Every structure is written in C-alpha cells, then in structure tokens.
Amino acid sequence: MKKLQNSILDSVMRNIKTTAIALLTIVVSLGLCSYSSVPSSDEFGQQAADSQQVVSFRSPNCGCCEGWIEHMRANGFQVEDHVVDDIEAVNQEHHLPADLTSCHTAIASGYVIEGHVPAADVRRLLAEKPDVVGITVPGMPMGSPGMESGDVRQPYTVYTFTEEGTPEVFQEHS
C-alpha cells in the first residue's frame, strides 16, 4: 500500500513540476511579448556602452520624440527605440525630478538623456564624462531637436543633474 501511495505521490509531484514549468514559461513569454514593464538602466546601460548607442523610451502618442530620434540618427547615433505605456515610471527609475522632465528619456553610456537635448550636447557629455546622472532639456521648447516648427525658436537651456536632482547649466541655446 505504501509503495502505491509513494508511486501516486511521485506521479502527482512530476505533474505539478511539469505544470509549474509550463506556467513559468508562459508567464515569461507573455512578459517578453507585452512590453509593459520598464527595463532597468543596468539592462540598457550595458547595451548603450558604445558612445554611439542610445536607448530611448517614449510614449506611443508623441511625434516629437520620433523627431528627436531622427535628429540623433542623422548625427551618427544608433538609437534603439522603446515605446512604453508609462514614461513616468521610467523617469522615476532614473530619479528625474518632476521639474526636469520632458516627453522621452534615453540612456547613453550610462547617462540619462532627458528630452530634446541636441546631439552635440550628448557628444560633449560623453566626451567630458562629468560626475552627473545625466542631462536634460525640461519641457518641450520650440526649435529644440524634434520640436522644430519653421523659423520659430525659443531659447532653452540644457542642464546636468545629480542623483539628488540638483541641476546645473550645461549649455544654453538661443
């Protein structure tokens, strides 16, 4: 009788393990197919180790973000574009203060690039390698890369920012 119970128990345990593995495989597959989670900067920081590689996160409803990506590509950067449902979650992950955010976030060589930062400023950041989290153009100033509209140009400032969120002027554009 005990052998029969052990045999049944072994069979049940094998079925549970097989079912658990199948369920785990399905969950992982669905997680990879429906991109709703926000990848960590560590995951994409390694992919962006080459200074020409930029990994961009943007909302599905923002055309100006596509304009910025085109600007970066036209200036020699390879841009990996990720459309995400929750850009605020990306901003929170990278400790961006609300007053420094824009409509898209990118990672280049471990630095956060927030908003409509010109490619020349990204190159300067990557060359100088300051001890900051990244650079940002807060808001969406007219005339910045991706926000072009004929001859309309607003002056804007590119800021660096630290983990504490402290901004400093990096470059002014007029």
Residue pairs with C-beta under 8 A, 6 or more apart in sequence:
31 37
35 82
35 83
35 84
36 84
36 85
36 86
38 57
38 84
38 86
38 89
38 90
38 93
39 82
40 93
41 93
41 94
41 107
41 110
41 112
44 55
44 80
44 107
45 107
45 109
45 110
47 53
47 55
47 80
48 54
48 55
48 107
48 108
48 109
48 110
49 109
49 110
50 78
50 109
51 108
51 109
51 126
52 76
52 77
52 78
53 77
53 78
53 80
53 108
53 109
54 72
54 77
54 78
54 79
54 80
54 106
54 107
54 108
54 113
54 122
55 79
55 80
55 82
55 106
55 107
55 108
56 65
56 68
56 69
56 72
56 79
56 80
56 81
56 82
56 104
56 105
56 106
57 82
57 84
57 87
57 90
57 104
57 105
57 106
58 65
58 66
58 69
58 81
58 82
58 83
58 84
58 87
58 103
58 104
58 105
59 65
59 83
59 84
59 87
59 103
59 104
60 83
60 85
62 103
62 104
64 103
64 116
64 140
64 146
64 147
65 103
65 104
65 146
66 146
67 145
67 146
67 147
67 148
68 104
68 116
68 145
68 146
69 79
69 81
69 146
70 146
71 118
71 119
71 145
71 146
72 79
72 119
72 122
72 145
73 79
74 119
75 119
75 120
75 123
76 119
77 108
77 119
77 122
79 106
84 90
87 103
87 104
87 105
90 105
91 101
91 105
91 114
94 105
94 112
94 114
94 133
94 134
95 133
95 163
95 165
96 105
96 112
96 114
96 136
96 161
96 165
97 161
97 165
97 167
99 138
100 114
100 136
100 138
100 159
100 161
100 165
100 167
101 114
101 115
101 136
101 138
102 114
102 115
102 116
102 136
102 137
102 138
102 139
102 140
103 115
103 140
104 114
104 115
105 112
105 113
105 114
106 112
106 113
106 114
107 113
108 122
108 125
108 126
109 126
111 125
111 126
111 132
111 133
111 134
111 135
112 133
112 134
112 135
112 136
113 122
113 125
113 134
113 135
113 136
114 134
114 135
114 136
114 137
114 138
115 136
115 137
115 138
115 139
115 140
115 144
116 137
116 140
116 141
116 144
116 145
116 146
116 147
116 156
117 135
117 136
117 137
117 144
117 145
117 158
118 144
118 145
118 158
118 171
118 173
119 145
121 135
121 158
121 170
121 171
122 135
124 170
124 171
125 134
125 135
125 160
125 170
130 160
132 160
132 161
132 162
132 168
133 161
133 162
133 163
134 160
134 161
135 158
135 159
135 160
135 161
135 170
136 158
136 159
136 161
136 167
137 144
137 156
137 157
137 158
137 159
138 159
139 156
140 147
141 147
141 154
141 155
141 156
142 149
142 152
142 153
142 154
143 149
143 152
143 153
143 154
143 156
143 173
144 154
144 156
144 173
153 174
155 172
155 173
155 174
156 172
156 173
157 169
157 170
157 171
157 172
157 173
158 169
158 170
158 171
158 172
158 173
159 167
159 168
159 169
159 170
160 167
160 168
160 170
161 167
161 168
